[in-house]
C-alpha cells in the first residue's frame, strides 16, 4: 500500500464572519491510499486557530503517516491522538479504500435511495442588512431551522434581528439556534441568555469560552434556554475526561465535529456518554470541502437522529468539488444521478 497527501486551499464566495474573525480562505489536506487495485481518500479538515493540531509540524506528521502506512489503521490512530483532523482523514481513507466506490463510505438509504438528512440554514455574522438578506434567502430555500452566528456585532442589534424573526415566524414555523463561539464574558453571559430566551431560541452554542467548567456548569443549571457545548469538546481525548466533562457541566446538548474531536470513533464515544446522561446531540461539519462533508453526512445518516444537523456548508466555496451532495428544502440529499467531478486524486498521485 502507498500513501500520499496534498494541501488544497478553499476560497469563500463571500467573507464569512464569526466572533473569531472573518474568513476568506480555508486550507485543507487530503490523504490518499493506494493498493494494487483501488484508492481511498480522506480529508484532514484543519481549522486554523481552533483545531488543537494547528501546529507547525502538521505537514511533517502527515508525511510521517504516509511513510508509516504499513503500520495499519489501528496503530496509526493510536499514534495520532494529538492530531484529531489527521485521525479523521485516516479513518475516511481506509473506509474509502475498502469500499466499492471511493466516495461511498457508509452505503445506506442516503446514498442509494436519496433519503435526506435534515439540516439547519447558517447565517453568518455581518451588518444587520447582510444578516437579514441571508435570512431571506434561507427561508426561500425552504429551511425550517435557522442557525445564526452572534457575538461579532453589537448584541442589541443581533437581539433586534432575532426579535424581528420571531415576530414574523412562530416556533412551529422556524426553529432558531444561535452560536456565540464563546463571545460572551463570564459576567454578562446569564443576562444575555435571559434576553435571548425572549426570542424562544432552541439553543445557544458555546456562550462563553471553553475551559471554564465551573462557570459553564452554573450557566447550564440556571440558563433559561438550552446550552450546547461545541468548542468545549475540542482537545478532550481521554474517555474518562469526556465523561468527567459531561458529568461536571451537564449541558443540554453537545455538538460533534469529527474533524475537531478525532473522527468517527471519538465522536461515538461522546454520543454514548451523552445518551447515558440524557444529553442531546447533533453533528456539524467544520468547513470541510464536499469530500469531508460527504464523509460526515453519510455517517450521520446512519445515526438515525431526527434533529436538524449542521451540514449545509458545501456551497460556501468557489472552488469546491462537484459532488452528488445537494441542499433542497432544508435537507441534504445525495443525488445518485450526479457524479463526483474531482481531479484531486490524480493531483495527489502524480
C-alpha positions in Angstrom: 0.0 0.0 0.0 1.1 3.5 -0.8 0.0 6.8 0.8 0.4 10.4 -0.2 -1.1 13.8 0.8 -1.7 17.2 -0.7 -2.8 20.7 0.5 -5.8 22.4 -1.1 -7.0 26.0 -0.5 -10.7 26.6 -0.5 -11.9 30.1 -1.4 -15.0 31.5 0.2 -17.6 33.0 -2.2 -18.1 35.9 0.3 -16.2 36.8 3.5 -17.6 34.7 6.4 -17.6 36.3 9.8 -17.5 34.7 13.3 -16.6 36.1 16.6 -13.1 34.9 15.9 -12.7 36.9 12.8 -13.6 36.9 9.1 -12.5 34.1 6.8 -11.9 34.4 3.1 -9.8 31.2 2.6 -9.6 27.8 4.3 -6.7 25.4 3.9 -7.5 21.7 4.0 -5.4 18.5 3.4 -6.2 15.3 1.5 -4.7 11.9 2.4 -4.8 9.2 -0.4 -4.2 5.5 0.0 -3.5 3.2 -3.0 -3.2 -0.6 -3.2 -2.9 -2.7 -6.4 -6.5 -2.1 -7.5 -8.1 0.7 -5.5 -7.6 4.1 -3.9 -9.1 5.7 -0.9 -9.3 9.4 0.0 -9.9 11.2 3.3 -10.0 14.9 4.2 -8.0 16.2 7.1 -10.0 19.3 7.9 -7.7 21.6 9.9 -9.2 24.8 11.2 -6.6 27.5 11.8 -6.8 28.9 15.4 -9.3 26.3 16.5 -8.0 22.8 15.9 -5.7 21.5 18.6 -3.5 20.1 15.8 -2.9 23.6 14.3 0.8 23.2 15.0 4.0 23.9 13.0 4.8 20.2 12.4 1.3 19.4 11.0 2.6 18.6 7.5 5.5 16.6 9.0 3.0 14.5 10.8 1.1 13.9 7.5 4.4 12.9 5.9 5.1 10.5 8.8 1.7 8.8 8.3 2.5 8.3 4.7 5.9 6.8 5.4 4.5 4.5 8.1 1.2 3.5 6.4 2.4 -0.1 6.7 1.7 0.1 10.5 -2.0 -0.2 9.7 -5.0 1.8 10.7 -5.3 0.8 14.4 -1.7 1.6 15.3 -1.6 4.8 13.3 -4.8 6.1 15.0 -3.3 5.4 18.4 -0.2 7.4 17.4 -2.3 10.3 16.2 -4.2 11.1 19.4 -2.9 14.7 19.3 -3.9 15.1 15.7 -7.7 14.7 15.5 -8.1 16.0 12.0 -5.5 13.5 10.7 -7.1 10.7 12.6 -10.4 11.5 10.9 -8.8 11.8 7.5 -7.2 8.4 8.0 -10.5 6.8 9.1 -12.1 8.1 5.9 -9.2 7.0 3.7 -9.3 3.4 5.0 -13.1 3.2 4.6 -12.8 4.7 1.1 -10.1 2.2 0.1 -12.3 -0.7 1.3 -15.5 0.5 -0.4 -16.8 -0.4 -3.9 -16.8 3.3 -4.6 -14.2 5.7 -3.1 -16.9 8.2 -2.1 -19.4 5.8 -0.7 -18.1 5.2 2.9 -21.4 4.2 4.5 -23.9 2.7 2.0 -27.4 3.4 3.2 -30.7 4.9 2.0 -28.9 8.2 2.0 -26.6 7.1 -0.9 -28.9 4.6 -2.6 -32.5 6.0 -2.2 -31.9 9.7 -1.7 -33.2 9.6 1.9 -32.1 13.1 3.1 -30.6 14.5 6.3 -32.5 17.4 7.8 -30.1 20.4 8.2 -30.1 23.9 9.5 -29.5 27.0 7.4 -26.5 29.0 8.5 -26.5 32.8 8.8 -23.0 34.4 9.0 -22.1 37.5 11.1 -22.1 40.8 9.4 -24.1 44.0 9.1 -27.8 43.9 10.0 -28.7 44.2 6.3 -26.3 41.4 5.4 -27.7 39.1 8.0 -31.3 39.8 7.1 -30.6 39.2 3.4 -29.1 35.8 4.3 -32.2 35.0 6.4 -34.5 35.9 3.5 -32.5 33.6 1.2 -32.6 30.7 3.7 -36.3 31.0 4.1 -36.7 31.0 0.3 -34.6 27.8 0.2 -37.1 26.1 2.5 -35.2 25.9 5.8 -37.2 25.4 8.9 -34.2 25.6 11.2 -32.0 28.7 11.2 -28.7 29.0 13.0 -27.3 32.5 13.4 -23.8 33.4 14.3 -23.7 36.1 17.0 -21.1 37.9 19.1 -19.3 39.9 16.5 -21.5 42.9 16.1 -23.5 44.8 18.8 -25.5 42.4 20.9 -28.6 44.6 20.9 -28.6 44.7 17.1 -28.4 40.9 17.0 -31.2 40.7 19.5 -33.3 43.1 17.4 -32.8 40.8 14.4 -33.8 37.7 16.3 -36.9 39.5 17.7 -37.8 40.6 14.2 -37.6 37.0 13.0 -39.7 35.7 15.9 -42.3 38.5 15.4 -42.9 37.1 11.9 -42.4 33.4 12.4 -43.7 31.2 15.2 -41.7 28.5 16.9 -43.6 25.9 14.8 -42.6 27.8 11.6 -38.9 28.5 12.3 -36.6 26.9 14.8 -33.9 29.4 15.8 -30.4 28.4 17.0 -27.6 30.8 17.8 -23.9 30.3 18.0 -21.8 32.6 20.2 -18.4 30.9 19.6 -17.5 31.8 23.2 -18.1 35.5 22.7 -19.9 36.3 25.9 -18.0 37.4 29.0 -18.4 35.3 32.1 -20.1 38.2 33.9 -22.6 39.1 31.2 -23.5 35.6 29.9 -26.5 34.9 32.0 -28.1 38.3 31.4 -27.7 37.8 27.6 -29.1 34.3 27.8 -32.2 35.7 29.6 -32.6 38.3 26.8 -32.2 35.7 24.1 -34.8 33.4 25.7 -37.4 36.1 25.0 -37.0 35.1 21.3 -37.8 31.5 22.1 -34.4 30.2 21.0 -34.0 26.5 20.6 -30.4 26.5 21.9 -27.2 28.5 22.1 -23.8 27.1 21.2 -20.8 27.8 23.4 -21.9 31.1 25.1 -18.5 31.5 26.9 -15.0 30.4 26.1 -14.1 26.8 26.8 -12.2 25.6 29.8 -14.4 27.4 32.3 -16.1 24.3 33.6 -17.5 25.7 36.8 -19.0 28.8 35.2 -20.3 26.8 32.3 -21.9 24.3 34.8 -23.6 27.1 36.6 -24.8 28.6 33.4 -26.3 25.2 32.3 -28.0 24.9 35.6 -29.5 28.4 35.6 -30.0 29.0 31.9 -33.4 29.9 30.6 -32.6 28.3 27.2 -30.7 25.1 26.4 -26.9 25.3 26.0 -24.9 23.2 23.5 -21.2 22.6 24.1 -19.1 23.0 20.9 -15.5 24.2 21.3 -15.6 22.8 24.9 -15.2 19.3 23.4 -12.0 20.1 21.4 -8.9 18.7 23.0 -10.7 16.3 25.3 -9.1 13.0 24.2 -9.3 10.5 27.1 -12.6 8.6 27.5 -12.5 9.3 31.3 -12.2 13.1 30.6 -15.1 13.0 28.2 -17.3 11.5 30.9 -16.0 13.9 33.5 -16.7 16.9 31.4 -20.3 15.9 30.8 -20.9 14.9 34.4 -19.4 18.2 35.6 -21.1 20.7 33.2 -24.3 18.7 32.5 -25.2 20.6 29.3 -28.5 20.3 27.5 -26.7 19.4 24.2 -23.3 18.7 22.7 -22.2 19.3 19.1 -20.0 16.8 17.3 -17.4 18.0 14.7 -15.5 14.9 13.7 -12.6 16.9 12.2 -12.1 18.7 15.5 -12.6 15.9 18.0 -10.9 12.9 16.4 -13.2 11.3 13.9 -15.9 8.7 13.9 -14.8 6.5 16.9 -14.1 9.6 19.1 -17.5 11.1 18.2 -19.3 7.8 19.0 -17.7 7.9 22.5 -19.2 11.3 23.1 -22.6 10.1 21.8 -22.5 7.1 24.1 -21.9 9.3 27.2 -24.4 11.9 26.1 -27.2 9.3 25.8 -26.1 7.8 29.1 -26.6 11.2 30.8 -29.7 12.2 28.8 -27.9 14.9 26.9 -29.0 15.7 23.3 -26.5 16.0 20.4 -26.2 16.7 16.8 -23.4 16.6 14.2 -21.8 19.6 12.4 -19.3 19.9 9.7 -16.2 22.1 10.2 -16.0 23.9 6.8 -14.6 20.9 5.0 -14.8 20.5 1.2 -17.5 18.3 -0.2 -15.2 15.3 0.2 -15.1 15.7 4.0 -18.7 16.9 4.2 -19.8 13.7 2.3 -17.9 11.5 4.8 -19.6 13.2 7.7 -23.1 13.3 6.1 -23.1 9.6 5.2 -22.1 8.6 8.8 -24.6 11.0 10.3 -27.5 9.4 8.3 -26.6 6.0 9.9 -27.1 7.5 13.4 -30.9 8.0 12.6 -31.2 11.2 14.5 -34.2 13.4 13.8 -32.7 16.8 14.9 -31.6 19.2 12.2 -27.8 18.7 11.6 -25.2 21.3 10.8 -24.2 20.0 7.3 -25.1 22.9 5.0 -21.7 24.3 4.3 -21.0 22.7 0.9 -22.0 25.8 -1.1 -19.6 28.2 0.7 -16.7 27.9 -1.7 -16.0 29.0 -5.3 -13.7 26.0 -5.9 -15.4 23.2 -4.1 -15.6 19.8 -5.8 -18.7 18.9 -7.8 -20.5 16.1 -6.0 -23.8 14.3 -5.6 -24.5 16.4 -2.5 -27.4 18.8 -2.9 -29.3 21.0 -0.5 -33.0 21.3 -1.2 -36.0 22.3 1.0 -33.8 22.5 4.1 -32.4 19.0 3.6 -29.1 17.5 2.4 -29.5 14.9 -0.4 -27.1 12.5 -2.1 -28.3 12.6 -5.7 -27.3 9.3 -7.2 -27.7 10.6 -10.8 -24.9 13.1 -10.2 -21.3 12.2 -10.5 -18.2 13.2 -8.5 -16.1 15.5 -10.6 -12.7 16.0 -9.0 -9.2 15.6 -10.1 -7.8 15.8 -6.6 -6.9 12.2 -6.5 -5.0 12.5 -9.8 -3.2 15.6 -8.4 -2.1 13.7 -5.3 -1.0 10.6 -7.1 1.2 12.4 -9.7 
